[in-house]
Amino acid sequence: MSVFYLGQFPPPFGGVTVKNALVYQALSEVLPVERLEFRKSGSLAIVFRVLFSSCHDVFVVGFGNAQLQKGFIMALNLLRPSVLGRLVVMAMGGKIAEEIVRDDAYERACKKLRRIYFETESMVDQALEAGMTNVQLFPNCRLRPKDPWTPRQSSGSLRTVFFSRIDWSKGADSVLEAAARTPEVEYHFYGHVSEDFAAVFASQVEALPNVTYHGVFDAAEGDVLSELNGYDVHLFPTRWAFEGVPGVLVETKIAGVPSIVSNRCYNGELVRDGISGFVLADDTVETLVAAIERLDANRGLLDDLKRGASFSAGLFYTDVYIDQLLEDVGVARKEYS
């Protein structure tokens, strides 16, 4: 038997490519895995590789593009449906489960897969309710650090961090307005600034002395957990309709930083309100400011949320799920340990 990992890999360092790299690394530490990259080989060449594969070959597939995933699975279902039983699909993205269950033909094809992993419990439940029995949970994970991160001591100025694409859809404008209303709180921004938001952002950074822009974090050279660990609170008031399991919500947990998030998509599953952060009741700046001021005034509560964030990170380590993946691939860990 040969095992192949098909997907997109860094660079660039997006959520999908990072997850693929981490899962591939975890598998490679246990058994031989050949990597096939869409960017290098091309989708058509990979489709042919799978179509004409040996009946003993197994493929783990990590997609970030919903249409590419659907086209790939439907093409195989048309040309060689039996190969689907040798595919383990890592479905990534906020609307993947919904797109599968609302398309009868697509759903029937996905039921032939050996396994399909979704990133949240509600996605798994949605698929199970539609009659799919080959589904499991595999969140957007990270490698377990050798030593747990100790949350930053809550003293001095409250240090908040925004660590995402900087534009309207991610709620960066709301964070800037919150900064204007809370001059005693520090606001630190990391990320690519979208073109249509650049002028607004530049003017606000210049006008607000409590706002600092650190540029795009170099994920290849820098230690993101060390960087995040220097802050007290992570701000994520996203409005984007297609959020899945943002990697930053996992990384902040590991770094011991609670998040204040909008009640959008799966944020309420990832951040337990009052336990590992706050889930905002609405998207208003007033609600965001109230949450920030509450933590600034109550450092005991902030410390409780930091501990809650650190504890919840235990569900987002790759090693928690790797044995199930090995079983689905058809390998027992003891064969290679």
C-alpha positions as CSV (number, residue, x, y, z in Angstrom):
1,M,0.0,0.0,0.0
2,S,1.2,3.5,-0.8
3,V,-0.2,6.6,0.8
4,F,-0.3,10.0,-0.9
5,Y,-1.2,13.5,0.4
6,L,-2.9,15.7,-2.2
7,G,-3.3,19.4,-1.5
8,Q,-2.0,22.9,-1.4
9,F,1.1,23.6,0.7
10,P,2.9,26.8,1.8
11,P,3.9,29.1,0.6
12,P,1.6,31.0,0.7
13,F,0.9,30.6,4.4
14,G,-2.9,30.5,4.4
15,G,-5.1,28.4,6.7
16,V,-5.5,25.6,4.2
17,T,-1.9,25.3,3.3
18,V,-0.8,25.4,7.0
19,K,-3.2,22.7,7.9
20,N,-2.1,20.5,5.0
21,A,1.5,20.9,6.0
22,L,0.8,20.0,9.7
23,V,-1.3,16.9,8.9
24,Y,1.2,15.8,6.3
25,Q,4.0,16.2,8.8
26,A,2.2,14.3,11.5
27,L,1.5,11.4,9.0
28,S,5.1,11.4,7.7
29,E,6.4,10.9,11.2
30,V,4.5,7.6,11.4
31,L,4.6,6.2,7.9
32,P,5.9,6.9,4.4
33,V,3.7,9.5,2.6
34,E,4.3,10.9,-0.9
35,R,3.2,14.6,-1.3
36,L,1.4,15.7,-4.5
37,E,1.0,19.5,-4.7
38,F,-1.7,21.0,-6.9
39,R,0.4,24.1,-7.5
40,K,3.4,22.1,-8.8
41,S,1.7,19.2,-10.5
42,G,-1.5,20.8,-11.7
43,S,-5.1,19.6,-11.0
44,L,-5.4,17.6,-14.2
45,A,-2.2,15.6,-13.7
46,I,-3.3,14.8,-10.1
47,V,-6.8,13.7,-11.3
48,F,-5.1,11.3,-13.7
49,R,-2.7,10.0,-11.0
50,V,-5.7,9.1,-8.8
51,L,-7.8,7.7,-11.7
52,F,-5.1,5.3,-12.8
53,S,-3.9,4.4,-9.3
54,S,-3.4,1.0,-7.9
55,C,-6.3,-0.5,-5.9
56,H,-4.0,-0.5,-2.9
57,D,-3.2,3.3,-3.0
58,V,-4.8,5.5,-0.5
59,F,-5.1,9.3,-0.9
60,V,-5.5,12.0,1.8
61,V,-6.8,15.1,0.1
62,G,-6.8,18.6,1.6
63,F,-8.9,21.2,-0.3
64,G,-9.3,24.9,0.4
65,N,-11.4,25.7,-2.7
66,A,-14.9,24.3,-2.4
67,Q,-15.5,24.2,-6.1
68,L,-12.2,22.4,-6.7
69,Q,-13.2,19.8,-4.1
70,K,-16.6,19.3,-5.7
71,G,-15.2,19.1,-9.2
72,F,-12.5,16.7,-8.1
73,I,-14.9,14.3,-6.3
74,M,-17.6,14.5,-9.0
75,A,-15.1,13.8,-11.8
76,L,-13.8,10.7,-10.0
77,N,-17.4,9.6,-9.3
78,L,-18.1,9.8,-13.0
79,L,-14.9,8.2,-14.3
80,R,-13.9,5.7,-11.6
81,P,-16.3,5.7,-8.6
82,S,-14.6,2.9,-6.9
83,V,-11.6,5.1,-6.2
84,L,-13.6,7.3,-3.9
85,G,-13.5,4.5,-1.3
86,R,-9.7,5.1,-1.1
87,L,-10.0,8.8,-0.5
88,V,-9.9,10.5,2.9
89,V,-10.9,14.1,2.4
90,M,-10.0,16.9,4.8
91,A,-12.8,19.4,4.1
92,M,-11.9,22.9,5.0
93,G,-14.0,26.0,5.0
94,G,-17.1,27.4,6.6
95,K,-19.7,26.3,4.1
96,I,-18.4,22.9,2.9
97,A,-20.9,20.7,4.9
98,E,-23.8,22.9,3.8
99,E,-22.8,22.8,0.2
100,I,-22.6,19.0,0.2
101,V,-25.9,18.3,1.9
102,R,-27.9,20.6,-0.3
103,D,-26.7,18.9,-3.6
104,D,-28.1,15.4,-3.8
105,A,-25.6,14.2,-6.4
106,Y,-22.7,15.6,-4.6
107,E,-23.9,14.1,-1.3
108,R,-24.2,10.7,-2.9
109,A,-20.7,10.9,-4.2
110,C,-19.3,12.0,-0.8
111,K,-21.0,9.1,0.9
112,K,-18.7,6.8,-1.2
113,L,-15.6,8.4,0.4
114,R,-13.6,6.3,2.9
115,R,-13.8,9.3,5.3
116,I,-14.6,13.0,5.2
117,Y,-13.4,15.2,8.0
118,F,-15.1,18.4,9.0
119,E,-13.7,21.2,11.2
120,T,-16.5,21.7,13.7
121,E,-19.0,19.6,15.6
122,S,-21.9,21.4,14.0
123,M,-20.6,20.6,10.5
124,V,-20.3,16.9,11.5
125,D,-23.9,17.0,12.9
126,Q,-25.2,18.6,9.7
127,A,-23.7,15.8,7.6
128,L,-24.9,13.0,10.0
129,E,-28.4,14.4,9.9
130,A,-28.3,14.2,6.1
131,G,-27.5,10.4,6.4
132,M,-23.8,10.5,5.9
133,T,-22.1,7.9,8.1
134,N,-18.5,8.4,7.0
135,V,-17.8,11.7,8.8
136,Q,-15.5,12.6,11.6
137,L,-14.2,15.7,13.3
138,F,-10.7,17.1,12.5
139,P,-10.4,20.7,13.5
140,N,-7.9,23.3,12.3
141,C,-5.1,22.0,14.5
142,R,-1.6,22.9,15.5
143,L,1.3,20.8,16.8
144,R,1.4,20.5,20.5
145,P,4.3,22.6,22.0
146,K,6.9,20.9,24.0
147,D,6.1,23.2,26.9
148,P,2.7,24.8,27.5
149,W,2.6,28.6,27.1
150,T,2.0,30.6,30.3
151,P,-0.4,33.5,29.7
152,R,0.9,37.0,30.0
153,Q,0.5,38.5,33.4
154,S,-2.4,40.9,33.4
155,S,-0.8,44.1,34.6
156,G,-0.3,47.6,33.1
157,S,-2.1,48.7,30.0
158,L,-4.5,46.2,28.5
159,R,-2.8,45.0,25.3
160,T,-5.2,43.9,22.5
161,V,-4.2,42.3,19.2
162,F,-5.9,42.0,15.8
163,F,-4.2,39.3,13.8
164,S,-6.1,38.9,10.5
165,R,-6.6,40.4,7.1
166,I,-7.1,44.1,7.8
167,D,-10.3,45.1,6.0
168,W,-14.0,45.8,6.5
169,S,-15.1,42.1,6.3
170,K,-12.9,41.2,9.3
171,G,-14.2,44.1,11.4
172,A,-10.9,46.1,11.4
173,D,-13.0,49.3,11.2
174,S,-14.8,48.4,14.4
175,V,-11.5,47.8,16.2
176,L,-10.2,51.2,15.1
177,E,-13.4,52.9,16.3
178,A,-13.0,51.0,19.6
179,A,-9.5,52.3,19.9
180,A,-10.7,55.9,19.4
181,R,-13.1,55.4,22.3
182,T,-10.6,53.7,24.7
183,P,-7.4,55.7,24.5
184,E,-6.0,53.9,27.7
185,V,-6.0,50.5,25.9
186,E,-3.3,49.4,23.4
187,Y,-4.3,48.1,20.0
188,H,-1.8,46.2,17.9
189,F,-2.5,45.1,14.3
190,Y,-0.9,42.4,12.2
191,G,-1.9,41.4,8.7
192,H,-2.2,42.3,5.1
193,V,-4.2,45.6,4.5
194,S,-6.7,45.3,1.8
195,E,-6.5,47.8,-1.0
196,D,-9.9,49.4,-0.4
197,F,-9.2,49.8,3.3
198,A,-5.6,51.0,3.1
199,A,-6.2,54.8,3.1
200,V,-8.6,54.6,6.0
201,F,-6.3,52.4,8.0
202,A,-3.2,54.5,7.4
203,S,-5.0,57.7,8.5
204,Q,-6.4,56.0,11.7
205,V,-3.0,54.6,12.7
206,E,-1.4,58.0,12.3
207,A,-4.2,59.7,14.2
208,L,-4.5,57.2,17.2
209,P,-1.4,57.1,19.5
210,N,-2.7,53.8,21.1
211,V,-2.7,52.0,17.7
212,T,0.4,50.2,16.3
213,Y,0.7,48.4,13.0
214,H,3.3,45.7,12.9
215,G,3.0,44.7,9.2
216,V,2.4,41.1,7.9
217,F,3.8,38.5,10.3
218,D,6.5,36.3,8.8
219,A,5.1,32.8,9.6
220,A,8.1,31.1,8.0
221,E,10.8,32.9,10.1
222,G,8.9,34.0,13.2
223,D,7.3,32.2,16.1
224,V,3.6,33.2,16.0
225,L,2.8,31.7,19.5
226,S,5.6,33.8,21.1
227,E,4.3,36.9,19.3
228,L,0.7,36.4,20.4
229,N,1.7,35.5,24.0
230,G,2.7,39.1,24.5
231,Y,-0.9,40.3,24.4
232,D,-3.9,40.1,26.8
233,V,-6.8,39.9,24.4
234,H,-7.4,38.9,20.8
235,L,-10.0,40.8,18.8
236,F,-11.9,39.1,16.0
237,P,-15.1,40.9,15.2
238,T,-15.4,39.4,11.7
239,R,-18.3,39.9,9.4
240,W,-17.1,37.5,6.8
241,A,-19.8,35.0,5.9
242,F,-17.4,32.1,5.0
243,E,-15.3,31.8,8.2
244,G,-14.5,28.2,9.0
245,V,-12.1,27.6,11.8
246,P,-9.6,30.5,11.6
247,G,-6.1,29.4,12.6
248,V,-5.6,32.5,14.7
249,L,-8.4,31.4,17.0
250,V,-6.5,28.2,17.6
251,E,-3.1,29.8,17.9
252,T,-4.4,32.4,20.5
253,K,-5.7,29.5,22.6
254,I,-2.4,27.8,22.6
255,A,-0.7,31.1,23.5
256,G,-3.1,31.7,26.4
257,V,-4.9,34.7,24.9
258,P,-8.7,34.8,25.1
259,S,-10.6,36.1,22.1
260,I,-13.5,38.6,21.8
261,V,-15.4,37.4,18.7
262,S,-18.5,38.3,16.7
263,N,-21.4,35.8,16.8
264,R,-20.8,34.7,13.2
265,C,-20.3,31.3,11.6
266,Y,-18.6,28.9,14.0
267,N,-17.1,31.5,16.4
268,G,-19.4,30.5,19.2
269,E,-18.2,26.9,19.0
270,L,-14.6,27.9,19.0
271,V,-14.8,30.5,21.8
272,R,-17.0,29.6,24.8
273,D,-18.6,32.8,26.0
274,G,-17.4,33.7,29.5
275,I,-15.0,30.7,29.6
276,S,-12.3,31.2,26.9
277,G,-13.4,34.6,25.7
278,F,-16.5,36.6,24.9
279,V,-19.0,36.1,22.0
280,L,-20.5,39.5,21.2
281,A,-24.3,39.7,21.2
282,D,-24.2,42.0,18.1
283,D,-21.8,43.7,15.7
284,T,-22.0,47.2,17.2
285,V,-18.9,49.0,18.3
286,E,-20.7,49.7,21.6
287,T,-20.8,46.0,22.4
288,L,-17.2,45.5,21.5
289,V,-16.1,48.5,23.6
290,A,-18.1,47.2,26.5
291,A,-16.4,43.8,26.4
292,I,-12.9,45.4,26.2
293,E,-13.6,47.8,29.0
294,R,-15.0,45.0,31.2
295,L,-11.7,43.1,30.9
296,D,-9.6,46.2,31.4
297,A,-11.5,46.9,34.7
298,N,-11.6,43.3,35.9
299,R,-8.2,41.6,35.6
300,G,-9.3,38.6,37.7
301,L,-11.9,37.8,35.0
302,L,-9.3,38.3,32.3
303,D,-7.0,35.9,34.1
304,D,-9.8,33.3,34.3
305,L,-10.5,33.7,30.5
306,K,-6.7,33.2,29.8
307,R,-6.8,30.0,31.7
308,G,-9.9,28.9,29.9
309,A,-8.4,29.7,26.5
310,S,-5.3,27.7,27.4
311,F,-7.3,24.7,28.6
312,S,-9.5,24.7,25.5
313,A,-6.4,24.5,23.3
314,G,-6.2,20.8,24.2
315,L,-8.9,20.0,21.6
316,F,-6.8,21.6,18.8
317,Y,-3.6,19.5,18.7
318,T,-2.9,17.3,15.8
319,D,-1.9,14.4,18.0
320,V,-5.5,14.1,19.4
321,Y,-6.7,13.1,15.9
322,I,-3.9,11.4,14.2
323,D,-4.7,7.8,15.3
324,Q,-8.2,8.1,13.8
325,L,-6.6,9.3,10.6
326,L,-4.2,6.5,10.5
327,E,-7.0,4.0,11.1
328,D,-8.9,5.5,8.1
329,V,-5.8,5.3,6.0
330,G,-5.6,1.7,6.9
331,V,-2.6,1.7,9.1
332,A,-2.2,0.8,12.8
333,R,0.2,3.0,14.7
334,K,1.9,-0.1,16.2
335,E,2.9,-1.2,12.7
336,Y,5.3,1.8,12.5
337,S,6.0,2.7,16.1
